[in-house]
Each structure stands twice: as C-alpha cells, then as structure tokens.
C-alpha cells in the first residue's frame, strides 16, 4: 500500500491549475448513457473515483476514446447490460447515479448500495421516494435495488432533503419522462448546475438552473454534445488553505471564481486574504492569520450548509487552517456525523482542539504542528492531513493515500512543482 513521506516546513511558490470538478464529472459520466449519440467531455479529472466510473461504463458496453489531455469521447450506442459491476459499484458513491440512465435505456436496472467516504450515514431514501413518484417500481434485496418502469411520468416532487445526488438522479429521470416535473428543495451546487447545462446541450428542457426549484419538461430524445467540466471549487479551497498555512504565494489559475460562493468569505473569517485577477486567484505569502470575531465580539463559527452555504467538503481544510490562526473558532459540521473523527491526527501533531461531539470542534490557535505518523480516512480529511504535514516541522508518513488519490489528481507531483517535498513510496 502506497504512502506519502512529507518533509514539512517548505514555502511554496508558483501557479497551479485545479482539476475538473469530481462531483460534476461523476453525474456527467452517468448522463452519457441517456443518448445513443457520442458525447465528448473535456477537463475530466484523472482521479481514482473517475477511473472506477469509467471502468463501470466500459463493462456496460460504453466505448470510451481518449481525445487528448483530460478529454474523452463516450459512445453508448451498444449497451449490453443494465447490471453494473458490483465490486466497482460498491467502491464509489457515484455509481448510484446510474439508476435513471439505465432505467431509460433498458426499462429496468439493478444497482448496488454505493461506497465512498466513511463519514457517517448517507441516506438513499430521497432517491428512492422521488423515483417512485415518477412511476418507478423499486425492490431492495441483498444489498441491491431492482428498478423497473415501462415509462416515467412527470410529477411535482418535494425532496425531503436537498441531496445533491438525489437531485441529479431525479433530473436525469425527468428529462426523458412524459410531461413536466417540478422539483422543489433541489440541490443547486455548481456541479448540479454543470449536469443541467450538459443535459440542456443534449436537448433537455430544464429551467431554474442554479435555484432550488427546477422545472423539467420531458423530451423524447437526447442528442450528443461536447461539455467541459468546471474547475473543482473544493480543490481551489484546499489550495487556498495550503498556501495560508505554509506562508506561501500561490496563484490558482482558472479558479472558477464565479463558482466559489461563500468560500472566500469564510476564509476571510480566518484572516486569509485572496486577490482575484480575472479567472485567477492569488493567495499572497506571509499573511497575518487572525480569526475575525463576530460584531458582538463572540467566537465565530465555520459551519456548512447546502449551497449556496459553505460546502461541507471544506470543513476539514478549514480546521487545519484554524490551527495556524490567532484566536478561537468553532467548526460546526452539520451534515455528516463521523466527519470530524479524523481530528485525532491533528491532536497528535500538537493542535489545540476540543472535540465537543461528532459535529462540533473548538480550535484555538496558533499551534506549532510537529510531524507524526498519519492515515487518511477519507478524501477530504486525507488532503487536510497532507496540508498539515506540509505545514508541520519534521517528516510525516501518511498511510492510506489511495483515499487522497480518489479526489485529487497527482497531488504530490503538482505540489512538488511548487516546492513541496512529498515522496510517494510503494
């Protein structure tokens, strides 16, 4: 099993381009099944989860042709099965997005309980309830779902939670359903918008993109198209945090600044300043990191929420940044009950953190971090620990780095180009 050997304390400098958004790429790859025409996708991130999704598609009968750096052509005209590979499906969360496309192509599908990060319970109920409202018949047995529908019909659907993947699944079901679907309490993250833009380019009729109320008029057929995945705003946030704690000057090119929402505002709460220059984002070196109290001088909080709130995937990064800031802040991770348990690694490094409960942690800084053996429990916590190791004094070993590879493309090579000292050891 590979590991990272990280020599901390180096200042980084230079420019870096973030990868394409993983959470847009996964539903977009599922959506290529909705047409028999070729679909070309650009800026697909070269990460573990995307490799697994492409393998699943190929076993379903999709022909995938490399078109140049991070660009692929997908031809789904000769699908051979509605039953995706079980082992691969159970390894990634995104495999559950295949339900609706396979249902449209075969009138049936068999999908499996998906895998992904171990960050707490992640409900599938919202997907199932909404699909049943559109007319699907769904039975669960032995860790799988058997889904059947001769046809789907539009409906007024109020999601019981603003689930990103459930929203994406229902959108893909509704675009070829008969009639009009009105989807309330829909997730509206940039990656959901990206899927909607792809589908409209294929001939779908989706209105309300970017809001939590989508109106989808079903069409008879979707066509091929070309689509470019947006930059990953979570990776952009990770790079901002890295620059801040290592006192580095980093320019993030093609940063997708229009899709950052409240991310820059929340970094400002920790005293991290950035400069926008066209499509690039500069994080200056040697910043004075001071946590900004609320107007009434109370301790501020970094809390996540569905978009346009602060993204949950960045709470781990913000926790590391807070350890290097002067002052006290509350990290409040509301969405996943196991996401903060990785903090024990930071405590071993010398961070001053009180884990109040599974959702809340109080961070007091600044704290001098020292190297220690670490293990990556999930994608985002793994990246957070890598950032902490680059900030720490000494040499850290990080195990289980395949978790980081699932979400960050060749992160060691790309950061080494900026001056980091990360060795990948088999």
C-alpha positions, 0 to 999 in steps of 0.5 A: 500500500502506497504512502506519502513521506512529507518533509514539512516546513517548505514555502511554496511558490508558483501557479497551479491549475485545479482539476475538473470538478469530481462531483460534476464529472461523476453525474456527467459520466452517468448522463452519457448513457441517456443518448445513443449519440457520442458525447465528448467531455473535456477537463475530466479529472484523472482521479481514482473515483473517475477511473472506477466510473469509467471502468463501470461504463466500459463493462456496460458496453460504453466505448470510451476514446481518449481525445487528448489531455483530460478529454474523452469521447463516450459512445453508448450506442451498444449497451449490453447490460443494465447490471453494473459491476458490483465490486466497482459499484460498491467502491464509489458513491457515484455509481448510484447515479446510474439508476435513471440512465439505465432505467431509460435505456433498458426499462429496468436496472439493478444497482448496488448500495454505493461506497465512498467516504466513511463519514457517517450515514448517507441516506438513499431514501430521497432517491428512492421516494422521488423515483417512485413518484415518477412511476418507478417500481423499486425492490431492495434485496441483498444489498441491491435495488431492482428498478423497473418502469415501462415509462416515467411520468412527470410529477411535482416532487418535494425532496425531503432533503436537498441531496445533491445526488438525489437531485441529479438522479431525479433530473436525469429521470425527468428529462426523458419522462412524459410531461413536466416535473417540478422539483422543489428543495433541489440541490443547486451546487455548481456541479448540479448546475454543470449536469443541467447545462450538459443535459440542456446541450443534449436537448433537455428542457430544464429551467431554474438552473442554479435555484432550488426549484427546477422545472423539467419538461420531458423530451423524447430524445437526447442528442450528443454534445461536447461539455467541459467540466468546471474547475473543482471549487473544493480543490481551489479551497484546499489550495487556498488553505495550503498556501495560508498555512505554509506562508506561501504565494500561490496563484490558482489559475482558472479558479472558477471564481464565479463558482466559489460562493461563500468560500472566500468569505469564510476564509476571510473569517480566518484572516486569509486574504485572496486577490482575484485577477480575472479567472485567477486567484492569488493567495499572497505569502506571509499573511497575518492569520487572525480569526475575525470575531463576530460584531458582538465580539463572540467566537465565530463559527465555520459551519456548512450548509447546502449551497449556496452555504459553505460546502461541507467538503471544506470543513476539514481544510478549514480546521487545519487552517484554524490551527495556524490562526490567532484566536478561537473558532468553532467548526460546526459540521452539520451534515455528516456525523463521523466527519470530524473523527479524523481530528485525532491526527491533528491532536497528535501533531500538537493542535489545540482542539476540543472535540465537543461531539461528532459535529462540533470542534473548538480550535484555538490557535496558533499551534506549532504542528510537529510531524507524526505518523498519519492515515487518511480516512477519507478524501477530504480529511486525507488532503487536510492531513497532507496540508498539515504535514506540509505545514508541520516541522519534521517528516510525516508518513501518511498511510492510506493515500489511495483515499487522497488519490480518489479526489485529487489528481497527482497531488504530490507531483503538482505540489512538488512543482511548487516546492513541496517535498512529498515522496510517494513510496510503494 
